Amino acid sequence: MMSRLFIIIVVEQVIKRHIPTDIFMLPVELGSIALIPVIHQGGNMSLPERNNPYTFNEFIEWRNSVDYYADDHFVQKVLKHFAGKKWEEADTEARKISEKASFRWRDMSTTISWPEKRPYMVHFDGHHNRIDRIVRPLETVIMENEIFGERLFSDDYSPWVKLIRMLIIYQNGEACIACPVTCTEGLVKLLEKYADTPETKKYTPALQRRD
């Protein structure tokens, strides 16, 4: 059986109309073919080398200064169009929470995405007692307390306030926040409709209150 496959494919017509490169398939193992761009003279693509001056610094500097809501004029227009008379309240609350989500919570979300910050399970304590405890990074605990403290499901706010605030928070990805917030929203609606015992009725006010 042939152990290695040597194929050279020169992509001409279509590719040449768009980029100044030919694509070659280099010698690879069977079933694992890689496409490597080879540069023509006059091309604008640089080959890998340690002294490449390109960096992401300019983009990162811009990204770090972006306010998710204040800098998104399209979202502001959409909110104003659909919220109607509730727009001013929703706009005010959106700007408040966006200042947190766009900077402080964004940085925390970035930190907890590192592999060394992943949650883990502790099955036994130091005395070999079974505890089965989930250990989360400190940044997650702090961010949860701050975001859940915003009382996103409080009846003190209009549904438009809840919607736009949740949208802004979700700009940071799941971040150990999006799932519990979404599930809590569903739980509140279920309790409002189906709570029929003293035990279940007592949870709804706790989830909705602002203080």
N, C-alpha and C positions, 0 to 999 in steps of 0.2 A: 504494500500500500504506500502511496505517496505521502510522506510525512510533512512535507512543506509545500506550500502552493505559491508560485511566483506569477503574479499577474500584474501587468502594466496596462492601465487604461488611460488613454489620453482623452480628456473631455474637451471637445473642440467647439463647434458651432455655438450652442446656447450659452455655455459658460463664458466663452471668450467675449461675448457681446456685453457682459456685465462686469466681469472682474478680470484683471490682467494676470490670471494664473491658470495653470493646468493642474488637474488633480491626478495624482498617481497613487496606485495601491502598492505599498511596499511589501517585501517578503514577510509573510506572517504565517502563523499556524492555521491549519484548516479550520474554518468556522469562526475565524476571528479576524476579519478584514478591516483595516483602518484606512481612512482617507487622509492623506497628508498634503496640504497645499505646498507647491513648489513655486518660488517667486521668479517671475521673468524680470529681465532687466527693465527698469523703469517702473516697476510695481511700487505700491505704497504700503505694503505690509512688511513689518520687520521680523527678522528671525529671533528666536529666543537667545538672549545673552544677558549676563549679570549686570551690565552697565546700562541697560535700557532705562532711559530717563522717564518713561511714562509712569504716572502714579494716579491713584484715585483721590488724591488729596483735595482737588478742586471740587469734585462731586461730594465728598464727605463733608467738606466745609459748608456747602450749600444745604445738604440734607440736614445737618445738625442745626440749621437755623430756621427750618421750615416749621410753621405752626399749622397743624393739620386742618384746622377750621379757618383761621384768619387768612391764610394764604390760598384757600380753595374757594375762589369766587363762584365757581359753578355750583358747588354744594350750597353755598349761601343763597344763590338765586333759586335753586330747587326748593330749599326749605321755605323761603319767603313765598313762593308761588303756592305751595300746598298747605302751609300752616295757617295762612290767612291771618285772622285776628290774633292768633297765638304766636305769630312770628317773633315779635319783640322779646317775649319771654324766652322762647326757644333760642333765639340768637344770643341773648345775654348769657344764658346758662351754658350754651355751646362754647362760647369764648372763654368762660371760666374754666371749664373742665379741659379744654384743649390746651391751655397753658400747662397743665399737669401732664396730660397724655403725650404731648408732643416733645417733652423734654425729660422731666424726671422719670415718668413711667416708661418712656421709650428706652432710656438708658438702663433701667432695671430689667426690662424685657430682653434687651440685648445681652446683658450679663447672664441671666438665667438660661440663655440658649447655649452657653458654653457646655461642652460635655462634662467638665468637672463640677458643674453646678446642677447636674441632673438630680431629681429626687431619687431616693433609694430606700430600701426596706431594712430595718433593724429587727431581726427575729428574736434576739436574746439580749438581756441587759448584762452588766458586768458580773452578775452573780448567777448567770445561766438560767434566769427566769424567762419564760416565753413572753414576749411583749408584742411582737409583730406591729411595729410602729413605722409609719411612713415619715421619713425625714425630708423636709423641703428646704431649699436654700433660704437664707434670711431675706434676700430681696423679694422672694415670692410672698413670704409672710407679710412683709411690710406693705407691699403693693396691694395684696388682697385686703388688708385692713383699711387702707386708704380708699380703694375703689368701692368696696362694699359699704364703707362709711358714707358714700355719696347718696345712698338710699335711692337707687335708680328706679325702684318700683313704688315710690311714695305717691299717694294720692294728692299730695300737695302740688305736684307738677302735672302739666298736661301730657298726653301721650306723645306729643311732638318733642317735648323736652327729653323724655325717656328715649325716644328713637334716635335723636341726633347725638345724644350723649353716648349711647351704646355704640353707634356708628364710629364715633371718634375714638373710643377706647379700643375698638377692634382694629384700628389701624396698626396696632403693635402686634398683630397676630394673636394666636391663642394665648400664649404667655401665662398659662395656668389661670387665666381669668375668663376668657371668652366662653369656655364650656360651662363653668359653674354659674356664670351670669345668665347664659341662655337657659340652662336647666332651672335656675331659680325663677326666671320669668314664667316658664311653663308651669312650675309648681304653684306660683301665686294664682295664676288663672284657674288651675285645677281646684285649689282650695276655695277660691271665691265661688265656684260653681257647685262643688261637691262636698265641701266640709259640712258635716252634719253631726259631729260629736264634740264634746267639750275639748277633747285632746287635739282634734284637727282645727277647730275654730280658733284656738288660742295662738296658732302659728301665723295666721294671715296678718294680723296687726303688727306683729314683730317684724315681718318682712317688709311691711309698707311704711312703718313709721320713719320719720326723718332724723330724730335725735339719736 
